[in-house]
Amino acid sequence: MSVRKPVKPMLATLGPPPEKEGWAFEQKWDGLRAIAATGEPAPVLWSRNGNVITRLFPEIVDLSTAWTRANGSPR
């Protein structure tokens, strides 16, 4: 299996939340940020540092695999 390269993640920056109508923001809690590549041959998850962390989230792999089987590859 050839491992696809992850895109560089957008990192959070400190600042005030948006106040204009139509804007939303997400609270940053401690934890992992991951980037996923789905489809064939198998889903892959990377940390923001580019480390493969797929084995840490088998439930996400199972969900992605089931979705791809039911709906086809998202590519």
PAVEX-821750 format. One record per residue: x, y, z of N, C-alpha, C, CB in turn; residue in three letters. Coordinates in steps of 0.2 Angstrom, whole numbers. Glycine has a CB too. Layout:
REM PAVEX-821750
<drenkol><n_u>X</n_u><n_v>Y</n_v><n_w>Z</n_w><ca_u>X</ca_u><ca_v>Y</ca_v><ca_w>Z</ca_w><c_u>X</c_u><c_v>Y</c_v><c_w>Z</c_w><cb_u>X</cb_u><cb_v>Y</cb_v><cb_w>Z</cb_w><residuo>ALA</residuo></drenkol>
...
REM end
This chain:
REM PAVEX-821750
<drenkol><n_u>4</n_u><n_v>-6</n_v><n_w>0</n_w><ca_u>0</ca_u><ca_v>0</ca_v><ca_w>0</ca_w><c_u>4</c_u><c_v>6</c_v><c_w>0</c_w><cb_u>-5</cb_u><cb_v>0</cb_v><cb_w>6</cb_w><residuo>MET</residuo></drenkol>
<drenkol><n_u>3</n_u><n_v>11</n_v><n_w>-4</n_w><ca_u>7</ca_u><ca_v>17</ca_v><ca_w>-4</ca_w><c_u>3</c_u><c_v>22</c_v><c_w>0</c_w><cb_u>8</cb_u><cb_v>20</cb_v><cb_w>-12</cb_w><residuo>SER</residuo></drenkol>
<drenkol><n_u>6</n_u><n_v>25</n_v><n_w>5</n_w><ca_u>3</ca_u><ca_v>30</ca_v><ca_w>9</ca_w><c_u>3</c_u><c_v>37</c_v><c_w>6</c_w><cb_u>7</cb_u><cb_v>30</cb_v><cb_w>16</cb_w><residuo>VAL</residuo></drenkol>
<drenkol><n_u>-3</n_u><n_v>40</n_v><n_w>5</n_w><ca_u>-4</ca_u><ca_v>46</ca_v><ca_w>3</ca_w><c_u>-1</c_u><c_v>51</c_v><c_w>7</c_w><cb_u>-11</cb_u><cb_v>48</cb_v><cb_w>1</cb_w><residuo>ARG</residuo></drenkol>
<drenkol><n_u>1</n_u><n_v>57</n_v><n_w>5</n_w><ca_u>4</ca_u><ca_v>62</ca_v><ca_w>9</ca_w><c_u>-1</c_u><c_v>67</c_v><c_w>12</c_w><cb_u>10</cb_u><cb_v>66</cb_v><cb_w>5</cb_w><residuo>LYS</residuo></drenkol>
<drenkol><n_u>-1</n_u><n_v>69</n_v><n_w>18</n_w><ca_u>-6</ca_u><ca_v>73</ca_v><ca_w>21</ca_w><c_u>-5</c_u><c_v>80</c_v><c_w>19</c_w><cb_u>-7</cb_u><cb_v>73</cb_v><cb_w>28</cb_w><residuo>PRO</residuo></drenkol>
<drenkol><n_u>-11</n_u><n_v>84</n_v><n_w>18</n_w><ca_u>-10</ca_u><ca_v>91</ca_v><ca_w>17</ca_w><c_u>-8</c_u><c_v>94</c_v><c_w>24</c_w><cb_u>-17</cb_u><cb_v>94</cb_v><cb_w>15</cb_w><residuo>VAL</residuo></drenkol>
<drenkol><n_u>-5</n_u><n_v>100</n_v><n_w>23</n_w><ca_u>-3</ca_u><ca_v>104</ca_v><ca_w>29</ca_w><c_u>-9</c_u><c_v>107</c_v><c_w>33</c_w><cb_u>2</cb_u><cb_v>109</cb_v><cb_w>27</cb_w><residuo>LYS</residuo></drenkol>
<drenkol><n_u>-10</n_u><n_v>105</n_v><n_w>39</n_w><ca_u>-16</ca_u><ca_v>108</ca_v><ca_w>43</ca_w><c_u>-15</c_u><c_v>115</c_v><c_w>44</c_w><cb_u>-17</cb_u><cb_v>104</cb_v><cb_w>49</cb_w><residuo>PRO</residuo></drenkol>
<drenkol><n_u>-21</n_u><n_v>118</n_v><n_w>44</n_w><ca_u>-22</ca_u><ca_v>125</ca_v><ca_w>47</ca_w><c_u>-22</c_u><c_v>125</c_v><c_w>54</c_w><cb_u>-28</cb_u><cb_v>128</cb_v><cb_w>44</cb_w><residuo>MET</residuo></drenkol>
<drenkol><n_u>-17</n_u><n_v>129</n_v><n_w>57</n_w><ca_u>-17</ca_u><ca_v>129</ca_v><ca_w>64</ca_w><c_u>-21</c_u><c_v>134</c_v><c_w>67</c_w><cb_u>-9</cb_u><cb_v>129</cb_v><cb_w>66</cb_w><residuo>LEU</residuo></drenkol>
<drenkol><n_u>-23</n_u><n_v>133</n_v><n_w>73</n_w><ca_u>-27</ca_u><ca_v>138</ca_v><ca_w>77</ca_w><c_u>-22</c_u><c_v>144</c_v><c_w>79</c_w><cb_u>-31</cb_u><cb_v>135</cb_v><cb_w>83</cb_w><residuo>ALA</residuo></drenkol>
<drenkol><n_u>-25</n_u><n_v>150</n_v><n_w>79</n_w><ca_u>-22</ca_u><ca_v>156</ca_v><ca_w>82</ca_w><c_u>-26</c_u><c_v>159</c_v><c_w>87</c_w><cb_u>-20</cb_u><cb_v>161</cb_v><cb_w>76</cb_w><residuo>THR</residuo></drenkol>
<drenkol><n_u>-23</n_u><n_v>162</n_v><n_w>92</n_w><ca_u>-26</ca_u><ca_v>165</ca_v><ca_w>97</ca_w><c_u>-29</c_u><c_v>172</c_v><c_w>95</c_w><cb_u>-21</cb_u><cb_v>166</cb_v><cb_w>103</cb_w><residuo>LEU</residuo></drenkol>
<drenkol><n_u>-35</n_u><n_v>173</n_v><n_w>97</n_w><ca_u>-38</ca_u><ca_v>179</ca_v><ca_w>95</ca_w><c_u>-45</c_u><c_v>179</c_v><c_w>98</c_w><cb_u>-38</cb_u><cb_v>181</cb_v><cb_w>88</cb_w><residuo>GLY</residuo></drenkol>
<drenkol><n_u>-49</n_u><n_v>185</n_v><n_w>97</n_w><ca_u>-56</ca_u><ca_v>185</ca_v><ca_w>99</ca_w><c_u>-60</c_u><c_v>182</c_v><c_w>95</c_w><cb_u>-58</cb_u><cb_v>193</cb_v><cb_w>100</cb_w><residuo>PRO</residuo></drenkol>
<drenkol><n_u>-66</n_u><n_v>179</n_v><n_w>97</n_w><ca_u>-70</ca_u><ca_v>176</ca_v><ca_w>93</ca_w><c_u>-74</c_u><c_v>181</c_v><c_w>88</c_w><cb_u>-76</cb_u><cb_v>172</cb_v><cb_w>97</cb_w><residuo>PRO</residuo></drenkol>
<drenkol><n_u>-76</n_u><n_v>178</n_v><n_w>82</n_w><ca_u>-79</ca_u><ca_v>183</ca_v><ca_w>78</ca_w><c_u>-86</c_u><c_v>185</c_v><c_w>81</c_w><cb_u>-81</cb_u><cb_v>180</cb_v><cb_w>71</cb_w><residuo>PRO</residuo></drenkol>
<drenkol><n_u>-88</n_u><n_v>192</n_v><n_w>79</n_w><ca_u>-94</ca_u><ca_v>194</ca_v><ca_w>82</ca_w><c_u>-99</c_u><c_v>196</c_v><c_w>77</c_w><cb_u>-92</cb_u><cb_v>201</cb_v><cb_w>86</cb_w><residuo>GLU</residuo></drenkol>
<drenkol><n_u>-97</n_u><n_v>196</n_v><n_w>71</n_w><ca_u>-102</ca_u><ca_v>198</ca_v><ca_w>65</ca_w><c_u>-107</c_u><c_v>192</c_v><c_w>64</c_w><cb_u>-98</cb_u><cb_v>199</cb_v><cb_w>59</cb_w><residuo>LYS</residuo></drenkol>
<drenkol><n_u>-113</n_u><n_v>193</n_v><n_w>62</n_w><ca_u>-118</ca_u><ca_v>188</ca_v><ca_w>61</ca_w><c_u>-115</c_u><c_v>184</c_v><c_w>55</c_w><cb_u>-125</cb_u><cb_v>192</cb_v><cb_w>59</cb_w><residuo>GLU</residuo></drenkol>
<drenkol><n_u>-117</n_u><n_v>177</n_v><n_w>55</n_w><ca_u>-115</ca_u><ca_v>173</ca_v><ca_w>50</ca_w><c_u>-108</c_u><c_v>169</c_v><c_w>51</c_w><cb_u>-115</cb_u><cb_v>176</cb_v><cb_w>44</cb_w><residuo>GLY</residuo></drenkol>
<drenkol><n_u>-105</n_u><n_v>171</n_v><n_w>57</n_w><ca_u>-98</ca_u><ca_v>168</ca_v><ca_w>58</ca_w><c_u>-99</c_u><c_v>163</c_v><c_w>64</c_w><cb_u>-93</cb_u><cb_v>173</cb_v><cb_w>60</cb_w><residuo>TRP</residuo></drenkol>
<drenkol><n_u>-95</n_u><n_v>158</n_v><n_w>63</n_w><ca_u>-95</ca_u><ca_v>153</ca_v><ca_w>69</ca_w><c_u>-88</c_u><c_v>151</c_v><c_w>71</c_w><cb_u>-99</cb_u><cb_v>146</cb_v><cb_w>66</cb_w><residuo>ALA</residuo></drenkol>
<drenkol><n_u>-87</n_u><n_v>149</n_v><n_w>77</n_w><ca_u>-80</ca_u><ca_v>147</ca_v><ca_w>79</ca_w><c_u>-81</c_u><c_v>140</c_v><c_w>83</c_w><cb_u>-77</cb_u><cb_v>152</cb_v><cb_w>82</cb_w><residuo>PHE</residuo></drenkol>
<drenkol><n_u>-75</n_u><n_v>137</n_v><n_w>84</n_w><ca_u>-75</ca_u><ca_v>131</ca_v><ca_w>87</ca_w><c_u>-70</c_u><c_v>132</c_v><c_w>93</c_w><cb_u>-73</cb_u><cb_v>125</cb_v><cb_w>83</cb_w><residuo>GLU</residuo></drenkol>
<drenkol><n_u>-73</n_u><n_v>130</n_v><n_w>99</n_w><ca_u>-68</ca_u><ca_v>130</ca_v><ca_w>105</ca_w><c_u>-63</c_u><c_v>125</c_v><c_w>104</c_w><cb_u>-72</cb_u><cb_v>128</cb_v><cb_w>111</cb_w><residuo>GLN</residuo></drenkol>
<drenkol><n_u>-57</n_u><n_v>126</n_v><n_w>106</n_w><ca_u>-51</ca_u><ca_v>121</ca_v><ca_w>105</ca_w><c_u>-50</c_u><c_v>118</c_v><c_w>112</c_w><cb_u>-45</cb_u><cb_v>125</cb_v><cb_w>103</cb_w><residuo>LYS</residuo></drenkol>
<drenkol><n_u>-52</n_u><n_v>111</n_v><n_w>112</n_w><ca_u>-51</ca_u><ca_v>108</ca_v><ca_w>118</ca_w><c_u>-44</c_u><c_v>104</c_v><c_w>117</c_w><cb_u>-56</cb_u><cb_v>103</cb_v><cb_w>120</cb_w><residuo>TRP</residuo></drenkol>
<drenkol><n_u>-41</n_u><n_v>102</n_v><n_w>123</n_w><ca_u>-35</ca_u><ca_v>98</ca_v><ca_w>122</ca_w><c_u>-37</c_u><c_v>91</c_v><c_w>119</c_w><cb_u>-32</cb_u><cb_v>96</cb_v><cb_w>129</cb_w><residuo>ASP</residuo></drenkol>
<drenkol><n_u>-32</n_u><n_v>89</n_v><n_w>115</n_w><ca_u>-33</ca_u><ca_v>82</ca_v><ca_w>111</ca_w><c_u>-29</c_u><c_v>82</c_v><c_w>105</c_w><cb_u>-41</cb_u><cb_v>81</cb_v><cb_w>110</cb_w><residuo>GLY</residuo></drenkol>
<drenkol><n_u>-31</n_u><n_v>77</n_v><n_w>101</n_w><ca_u>-27</ca_u><ca_v>77</ca_v><ca_w>94</ca_w><c_u>-31</c_u><c_v>80</c_v><c_w>89</c_w><cb_u>-26</cb_u><cb_v>69</cb_v><cb_w>93</cb_w><residuo>LEU</residuo></drenkol>
<drenkol><n_u>-27</n_u><n_v>83</n_v><n_w>84</n_w><ca_u>-30</ca_u><ca_v>85</ca_v><ca_w>78</ca_w><c_u>-28</c_u><c_v>80</c_v><c_w>73</c_w><cb_u>-28</cb_u><cb_v>93</cb_v><cb_w>76</cb_w><residuo>ARG</residuo></drenkol>
<drenkol><n_u>-32</n_u><n_v>78</n_v><n_w>68</n_w><ca_u>-31</ca_u><ca_v>73</ca_v><ca_w>63</ca_w><c_u>-33</c_u><c_v>75</c_v><c_w>57</c_w><cb_u>-33</cb_u><cb_v>66</cb_v><cb_w>65</cb_w><residuo>ALA</residuo></drenkol>
<drenkol><n_u>-29</n_u><n_v>73</n_v><n_w>52</n_w><ca_u>-32</ca_u><ca_v>74</ca_v><ca_w>45</ca_w><c_u>-33</c_u><c_v>67</c_v><c_w>42</c_w><cb_u>-26</cb_u><cb_v>78</cb_v><cb_w>40</cb_w><residuo>ILE</residuo></drenkol>
<drenkol><n_u>-38</n_u><n_v>66</n_v><n_w>38</n_w><ca_u>-40</ca_u><ca_v>59</ca_v><ca_w>36</ca_w><c_u>-40</c_u><c_v>59</c_v><c_w>28</c_w><cb_u>-46</cb_u><cb_v>57</cb_v><cb_w>38</cb_w><residuo>ALA</residuo></drenkol>
<drenkol><n_u>-37</n_u><n_v>54</n_v><n_w>25</n_w><ca_u>-38</ca_u><ca_v>52</ca_v><ca_w>18</ca_w><c_u>-42</c_u><c_v>46</c_v><c_w>18</c_w><cb_u>-31</cb_u><cb_v>51</cb_v><cb_w>15</cb_w><residuo>ALA</residuo></drenkol>
<drenkol><n_u>-48</n_u><n_v>46</n_v><n_w>15</n_w><ca_u>-53</ca_u><ca_v>41</ca_v><ca_w>15</ca_w><c_u>-53</c_u><c_v>37</c_v><c_w>8</c_w><cb_u>-60</cb_u><cb_v>43</cb_v><cb_w>16</cb_w><residuo>THR</residuo></drenkol>
<drenkol><n_u>-56</n_u><n_v>32</n_v><n_w>7</n_w><ca_u>-57</ca_u><ca_v>28</ca_v><ca_w>1</ca_w><c_u>-52</c_u><c_v>22</c_v><c_w>0</c_w><cb_u>-55</cb_u><cb_v>33</cb_v><cb_w>-5</cb_w><residuo>GLY</residuo></drenkol>
<drenkol><n_u>-50</n_u><n_v>20</n_v><n_w>-6</n_w><ca_u>-46</ca_u><ca_v>15</ca_v><ca_w>-7</ca_w><c_u>-39</c_u><c_v>16</c_v><c_w>-7</c_w><cb_u>-48</cb_u><cb_v>11</cb_v><cb_w>-13</cb_w><residuo>GLU</residuo></drenkol>
<drenkol><n_u>-34</n_u><n_v>12</n_v><n_w>-5</n_w><ca_u>-36</ca_u><ca_v>6</ca_v><ca_w>-3</ca_w><c_u>-38</c_u><c_v>5</c_v><c_w>5</c_w><cb_u>-29</cb_u><cb_v>1</cb_v><cb_w>-3</cb_w><residuo>PRO</residuo></drenkol>
<drenkol><n_u>-36</n_u><n_v>10</n_v><n_w>9</n_w><ca_u>-39</ca_u><ca_v>10</ca_v><ca_w>16</ca_w><c_u>-38</c_u><c_v>17</c_v><c_w>18</c_w><cb_u>-35</cb_u><cb_v>5</cb_v><cb_w>20</cb_w><residuo>ALA</residuo></drenkol>
<drenkol><n_u>-42</n_u><n_v>19</n_v><n_w>23</n_w><ca_u>-42</ca_u><ca_v>26</ca_v><ca_w>26</ca_w><c_u>-35</c_u><c_v>27</c_v><c_w>30</c_w><cb_u>-48</cb_u><cb_v>27</cb_v><cb_w>31</cb_w><residuo>PRO</residuo></drenkol>
<drenkol><n_u>-32</n_u><n_v>33</n_v><n_w>30</n_w><ca_u>-26</ca_u><ca_v>34</ca_v><ca_w>34</ca_w><c_u>-28</c_u><c_v>41</c_v><c_w>38</c_w><cb_u>-20</cb_u><cb_v>35</cb_v><cb_w>29</cb_w><residuo>VAL</residuo></drenkol>
<drenkol><n_u>-25</n_u><n_v>41</n_v><n_w>44</n_w><ca_u>-26</ca_u><ca_v>47</ca_v><ca_w>48</ca_w><c_u>-19</c_u><c_v>49</c_v><c_w>50</c_w><cb_u>-30</cb_u><cb_v>45</cb_v><cb_w>54</cb_w><residuo>LEU</residuo></drenkol>
<drenkol><n_u>-18</n_u><n_v>56</n_v><n_w>49</n_w><ca_u>-11</ca_u><ca_v>59</ca_v><ca_w>51</ca_w><c_u>-12</c_u><c_v>64</c_v><c_w>57</c_w><cb_u>-8</cb_u><cb_v>62</cb_v><cb_w>45</cb_w><residuo>TRP</residuo></drenkol>
<drenkol><n_u>-7</n_u><n_v>64</n_v><n_w>61</n_w><ca_u>-7</ca_u><ca_v>70</ca_v><ca_w>66</ca_w><c_u>-5</c_u><c_v>76</c_v><c_w>62</c_w><cb_u>-2</cb_u><cb_v>68</cb_v><cb_w>72</cb_w><residuo>SER</residuo></drenkol>
<drenkol><n_u>-5</n_u><n_v>82</n_v><n_w>66</n_w><ca_u>-4</ca_u><ca_v>88</ca_v><ca_w>62</ca_w><c_u>4</c_u><c_v>88</c_v><c_w>61</c_w><cb_u>-6</cb_u><cb_v>94</cb_v><cb_w>67</cb_w><residuo>ARG</residuo></drenkol>
<drenkol><n_u>8</n_u><n_v>84</n_v><n_w>64</n_w><ca_u>15</ca_u><ca_v>84</ca_v><ca_w>63</ca_w><c_u>17</c_u><c_v>79</c_v><c_w>57</c_w><cb_u>19</cb_u><cb_v>82</cb_v><cb_w>69</cb_w><residuo>ASN</residuo></drenkol>
<drenkol><n_u>12</n_u><n_v>76</n_v><n_w>54</n_w><ca_u>13</ca_u><ca_v>71</ca_v><ca_w>49</ca_w><c_u>14</c_u><c_v>64</c_v><c_w>51</c_w><cb_u>19</cb_u><cb_v>73</cb_v><cb_w>45</cb_w><residuo>GLY</residuo></drenkol>
<drenkol><n_u>13</n_u><n_v>62</n_v><n_w>57</n_w><ca_u>14</ca_u><ca_v>55</ca_v><ca_w>59</ca_w><c_u>7</c_u><c_v>51</c_v><c_w>58</c_w><cb_u>15</cb_u><cb_v>55</cb_v><cb_w>67</cb_w><residuo>ASN</residuo></drenkol>
<drenkol><n_u>8</n_u><n_v>45</n_v><n_w>56</n_w><ca_u>2</ca_u><ca_v>41</ca_v><ca_w>54</ca_w><c_u>-1</c_u><c_v>39</c_v><c_w>61</c_w><cb_u>4</cb_u><cb_v>35</cb_v><cb_w>50</cb_w><residuo>VAL</residuo></drenkol>
<drenkol><n_u>-7</n_u><n_v>40</n_v><n_w>62</n_w><ca_u>-10</ca_u><ca_v>38</ca_v><ca_w>69</ca_w><c_u>-16</c_u><c_v>34</c_v><c_w>68</c_w><cb_u>-12</cb_u><cb_v>45</cb_v><cb_w>73</cb_w><residuo>ILE</residuo></drenkol>
<drenkol><n_u>-17</n_u><n_v>31</n_v><n_w>62</n_w><ca_u>-23</ca_u><ca_v>27</ca_v><ca_w>60</ca_w><c_u>-24</c_u><c_v>22</c_v><c_w>65</c_w><cb_u>-22</cb_u><cb_v>24</cb_v><cb_w>53</cb_w><residuo>THR</residuo></drenkol>
<drenkol><n_u>-19</n_u><n_v>18</n_v><n_w>68</n_w><ca_u>-21</ca_u><ca_v>13</ca_v><ca_w>73</ca_w><c_u>-24</c_u><c_v>15</c_v><c_w>79</c_w><cb_u>-14</cb_u><cb_v>9</cb_v><cb_w>74</cb_w><residuo>ARG</residuo></drenkol>
<drenkol><n_u>-23</n_u><n_v>22</n_v><n_w>81</n_w><ca_u>-26</ca_u><ca_v>24</ca_v><ca_w>87</ca_w><c_u>-34</c_u><c_v>25</c_v><c_w>87</c_w><cb_u>-23</cb_u><cb_v>31</cb_v><cb_w>89</cb_w><residuo>LEU</residuo></drenkol>
<drenkol><n_u>-36</n_u><n_v>25</n_v><n_w>81</n_w><ca_u>-43</ca_u><ca_v>27</ca_v><ca_w>80</ca_w><c_u>-47</c_u><c_v>21</c_v><c_w>75</c_w><cb_u>-44</cb_u><cb_v>33</cb_v><cb_w>76</cb_w><residuo>PHE</residuo></drenkol>
<drenkol><n_u>-47</n_u><n_v>15</n_v><n_w>78</n_w><ca_u>-50</ca_u><ca_v>10</ca_v><ca_w>74</ca_w><c_u>-57</c_u><c_v>11</c_v><c_w>72</c_w><cb_u>-49</cb_u><cb_v>3</cb_v><cb_w>77</cb_w><residuo>PRO</residuo></drenkol>
<drenkol><n_u>-61</n_u><n_v>15</n_v><n_w>77</n_w><ca_u>-68</ca_u><ca_v>16</ca_v><ca_w>75</ca_w><c_u>-69</c_u><c_v>21</c_v><c_w>69</c_w><cb_u>-71</cb_u><cb_v>19</cb_v><cb_w>82</cb_w><residuo>GLU</residuo></drenkol>
<drenkol><n_u>-64</n_u><n_v>25</n_v><n_w>68</n_w><ca_u>-65</ca_u><ca_v>30</ca_v><ca_w>62</ca_w><c_u>-63</c_u><c_v>26</c_v><c_w>56</c_w><cb_u>-60</cb_u><cb_v>36</cb_v><cb_w>63</cb_w><residuo>ILE</residuo></drenkol>
<drenkol><n_u>-58</n_u><n_v>21</n_v><n_w>56</n_w><ca_u>-57</ca_u><ca_v>17</ca_v><ca_w>51</ca_w><c_u>-63</c_u><c_v>13</c_v><c_w>49</c_w><cb_u>-50</cb_u><cb_v>13</cb_v><cb_w>52</cb_w><residuo>VAL</residuo></drenkol>
<drenkol><n_u>-66</n_u><n_v>10</n_v><n_w>54</n_w><ca_u>-71</ca_u><ca_v>5</ca_v><ca_w>53</ca_w><c_u>-77</c_u><c_v>9</c_v><c_w>49</c_w><cb_u>-74</cb_u><cb_v>2</cb_v><cb_w>59</cb_w><residuo>ASP</residuo></drenkol>
<drenkol><n_u>-79</n_u><n_v>15</n_v><n_w>52</n_w><ca_u>-84</ca_u><ca_v>20</ca_v><ca_w>49</ca_w><c_u>-82</c_u><c_v>22</c_v><c_w>42</c_w><cb_u>-85</cb_u><cb_v>26</cb_v><cb_w>54</cb_w><residuo>LEU</residuo></drenkol>
<drenkol><n_u>-76</n_u><n_v>24</n_v><n_w>41</n_w><ca_u>-74</ca_u><ca_v>26</ca_v><ca_w>34</ca_w><c_u>-75</c_u><c_v>20</c_v><c_w>29</c_w><cb_u>-67</cb_u><cb_v>29</cb_v><cb_w>34</cb_w><residuo>SER</residuo></drenkol>
<drenkol><n_u>-72</n_u><n_v>14</n_v><n_w>31</n_w><ca_u>-73</ca_u><ca_v>9</ca_v><ca_w>27</ca_w><c_u>-80</c_u><c_v>7</c_v><c_w>25</c_w><cb_u>-69</cb_u><cb_v>3</cb_v><cb_w>30</cb_w><residuo>THR</residuo></drenkol>
<drenkol><n_u>-84</n_u><n_v>7</n_v><n_w>30</n_w><ca_u>-91</ca_u><ca_v>5</ca_v><ca_w>29</ca_w><c_u>-94</c_u><c_v>10</c_v><c_w>25</c_w><cb_u>-95</cb_u><cb_v>5</cb_v><cb_w>36</cb_w><residuo>ALA</residuo></drenkol>
<drenkol><n_u>-93</n_u><n_v>16</n_v><n_w>26</n_w><ca_u>-96</ca_u><ca_v>22</ca_v><ca_w>21</ca_w><c_u>-94</c_u><c_v>21</c_v><c_w>14</c_w><cb_u>-94</cb_u><cb_v>29</cb_v><cb_w>24</cb_w><residuo>TRP</residuo></drenkol>
<drenkol><n_u>-87</n_u><n_v>19</n_v><n_w>13</n_w><ca_u>-85</ca_u><ca_v>19</ca_v><ca_w>6</ca_w><c_u>-88</c_u><c_v>13</c_v><c_w>3</c_w><cb_u>-77</cb_u><cb_v>18</cb_v><cb_w>7</cb_w><residuo>THR</residuo></drenkol>
<drenkol><n_u>-89</n_u><n_v>7</n_v><n_w>7</n_w><ca_u>-92</ca_u><ca_v>1</ca_v><ca_w>4</ca_w><c_u>-99</c_u><c_v>3</c_v><c_w>2</c_w><cb_u>-91</cb_u><cb_v>-5</cb_v><cb_w>9</cb_w><residuo>ARG</residuo></drenkol>
<drenkol><n_u>-102</n_u><n_v>6</n_v><n_w>6</n_w><ca_u>-109</ca_u><ca_v>8</ca_v><ca_w>4</ca_w><c_u>-110</c_u><c_v>13</c_v><c_w>-1</c_w><cb_u>-113</cb_u><cb_v>10</cb_v><cb_w>11</cb_w><residuo>ALA</residuo></drenkol>
<drenkol><n_u>-106</n_u><n_v>18</n_v><n_w>-2</n_w><ca_u>-107</ca_u><ca_v>24</ca_v><ca_w>-6</ca_w><c_u>-102</c_u><c_v>24</c_v><c_w>-12</c_w><cb_u>-107</cb_u><cb_v>30</cb_v><cb_w>-2</cb_w><residuo>ASN</residuo></drenkol>
<drenkol><n_u>-96</n_u><n_v>20</n_v><n_w>-11</n_w><ca_u>-91</ca_u><ca_v>21</ca_v><ca_w>-16</ca_w><c_u>-86</c_u><c_v>26</c_v><c_w>-14</c_w><cb_u>-94</cb_u><cb_v>23</cb_v><cb_w>-23</cb_w><residuo>GLY</residuo></drenkol>
<drenkol><n_u>-80</n_u><n_v>26</n_v><n_w>-17</n_w><ca_u>-74</ca_u><ca_v>30</ca_v><ca_w>-15</ca_w><c_u>-76</c_u><c_v>38</c_v><c_w>-16</c_w><cb_u>-68</cb_u><cb_v>29</cb_v><cb_w>-19</cb_w><residuo>SER</residuo></drenkol>
<drenkol><n_u>-75</n_u><n_v>42</n_v><n_w>-11</n_w><ca_u>-76</ca_u><ca_v>49</ca_v><ca_w>-12</ca_w><c_u>-72</c_u><c_v>53</c_v><c_w>-17</c_w><cb_u>-76</cb_u><cb_v>53</cb_v><cb_w>-5</cb_w><residuo>PRO</residuo></drenkol>
<drenkol><n_u>-68</n_u><n_v>50</n_v><n_w>-20</n_w><ca_u>-64</ca_u><ca_v>53</ca_v><ca_w>-25</ca_w><c_u>-67</c_u><c_v>53</c_v><c_w>-32</c_w><cb_u>-57</cb_u><cb_v>50</cb_v><cb_w>-26</cb_w><residuo>ARG</residuo></drenkol>
REM end
